[in-house]
Amino acid sequence: MRTIEVPPHEQIRPTNTVVVIGGGVIGRVTAWRAAQRGLAVTLVEPDPVTEPSGARASSTVAAGMLTPATEAVFGEEELMEFGVRSARLYDDFVTELQEAGGVDVGHRRTGTLLVAFDRDDLAVLTDLHTLQQRLGIATERLTSRECRRLEPTLAPGVRGGVLAPEDHSVDPRRLLLALARAGERAGVREITGHAEEVTSPGPDGARLGVRLADPPPPSTDASGAVSFILPADQVVLAAGCWGDRVKVPEPVVPPLRPVKGQLLRARVPAGEHPLVNRTVRGLVRGFPVYLVPRADGEVIVGATQEELGHDTSLTVGGLWQVLRDARELVPGVSELEITETCVGLRPGSPDNEPLLGPTRVPGLHLAAGHFRHGVLLAPVTGEVMAEALVTGALPPYARRFAADRWTWE
């Protein structure tokens, strides 16, 4: 059996070799932060990031909303507090990342407006505002007239809304590219391939390994073997909703359900004023919809939330639902030019909360299950995972999200 060894000059000491499986935002922020802490990191990803739209990760489909306030849900208070913590890291995180990666990530600080289409939607927003106040999240109730003063293209019939001035956005495609470049400059080595198995430590104290299904061409030898293993002292499984398809020594990865989201990218006609000035999220007869503007005139319109397994087909019904509800809130969306239609699979854990840090397999960590919040939670996840890889334990504020809170047989 051939083994791909980490070159000696990349090793710091024997216990510091880490392999990260997955090249989405979560995998890349983990790899970058771990390398900054002095670890020798290899990242395995089948689709390398070379352009802002590269890679198969759901990160490239995400809208990039940093919205702990307008994502607040009853029963998920601790998760929202975790999101607020991450959102407060974002300014410094973006400054550091843009300098390290040399890529502008499109961070917009214009806030988010959450709007109700009818009376029932307004009742939901009223309850949500109460939750936001209880959590100490800065938001402001607005009348219909006040909403339209901020966003003149809103439909006249909207019932009211909530302004979250600290809910911002980034461009996830540019964020992913910046993380890839920052990681490379920090010493992260990247291998193109599919990880199919995390192999067990041997009885003689041998390290963990990551077996590749489609490894890079090897150097010639006489063994004739077709399996390739990357040795590692620690492995981070950060492969999104495909994470539970990687074989592991023990059943420590809970079922990660893919939650399908269909959305589209559109553009304001040249010379026209922006359709919306900030992220606009809405409830339309109970269905959520959002419009996220970019500085270059692009508008992201989405998204469905469908529990259909690993199905990635675009459907007329899904896109119609998104466009129907967006047009009810902002009629001018009809004039946009559609430039791309997209499908992404959000990685949902059994309780919709992330799975972070060590498992009961020594050296095997999870960074998974971020569901709708992967981009928002990137800064805090990088911080938490680097700490876990260096010390073996999660910081106190992240222990609720410990990967070993679930037991699977």
Buried (B, 14 or more C-beta within 10 A) or exposed (E): EBEBEBEEEEEEEEEBBBBBBBBBBBBBBBBBBBBBBEBBBBBBBBEEBEEBBBBBBBBBBBBBBBBBBBBBEEEBEEBBBBBBBBBBBBEEBBEBBBEBBEBEBBBBBBBBBBBBBBEEBBEEBEEBBEBBEEBEBBBEBBEBEBBBEBBEBBBEEBBBBBBBBBBBBBBBBBBBBBBBBBBBEBBBBBBBBBBBBBBBBEEEEEBBBBBBEEBEEEEEEEEEEEBBBBBBBBBBBBBBBBBBEBEBBEBBBBEBBBBBBBBBBBBBEEEEEBBBBBBBBBBBEEBBBBBBBBEEBBBBBBBBBBEBEEEBEEBEEBBEBBBEBBBBBBEBBEEBEEEEBBBBBBBBBBBBBBBBBBBEBEBBBBBBBBBBBBBBBBBBBBBBBBBBBBEEEBEEBBEBBBBBBBEEE
